Amino acid sequence: MTNEEELKYFIDLKWYDDHNRSFKAVAQARFCRSCRQRVGTEVQERVPTIDQKTGKVIFETRSARFGTNPFSVIRNCCAKTKGYITTETPTLEAVFRIFLANGNQPIGLESLQEQLAEWIPLDSKSHRFSPETIKDLIERDTYYGIRRFRLAEG
C-alpha cells in the first residue's frame, strides 16, 4: 500500500487481550442510558444459521445476555440516539464511536473524515481534520486499540 487513501483502520480486539483490557467493558461504557440499564438481562436474539436439509439461511431465536455483542447494541440503538457523538466529543473518541457504530468494518481515512462531518456539522467544531491529521491521531492511539487493517497474506 503506497497510497494514503488505501489505508484502512479498525478496532483490533486482539490489542485489548494483549493489553489486559476488556473491549466489552470499554464498548459498553459507550452505550446509551437505556442500554446500560439493560446490560446482562436475558433477551431473545435472532441468529442466522444454515438449515442442514435445505442449505438455506434460516433464523433461530436464542436466549442471550443483553450487551454481549456491543457492536450490535450500538449500531441498532445507541448510535441512533442524540448525543452519541457531539461537538464536545474528543476527535479520537468520535473516531472510536464511528467504528463501534459501523460494526468495526475497516474504514479509510477519507471515509472517517466524511463520517465525522456527518456527525458534527463543520461550522460547530473543528472536526474538519485532514485525513493526515486523523491518521496521526490514530497512529498515536494507546487507549482505543485502533490499528491499521491488513489483509492476511497467504
QUIWOMO-V326822 format. One record per helix or strand of 2 or more residues. SS is the DSSP state (alpha for helix, beta for strand). FROM is the first residue (numbers start at 1). TO is the last residue. If there is no record, write none. Layout:
# QUIWOMO-V326822
ss->SS from->FROM to->TO
ss->SS from->FROM to->TO
This chain:
# QUIWOMO-V326822
ss->alpha from->4 to->6
ss->beta from->8 to->11
ss->alpha from->13 to->18
ss->alpha from->23 to->28
ss->alpha from->33 to->38
ss->beta from->42 to->50
ss->beta from->57 to->65
ss->alpha from->70 to->76
ss->alpha from->78 to->80
ss->alpha from->91 to->101
ss->beta from->107 to->108
ss->alpha from->109 to->119
ss->alpha from->131 to->139
ss->beta from->146 to->148
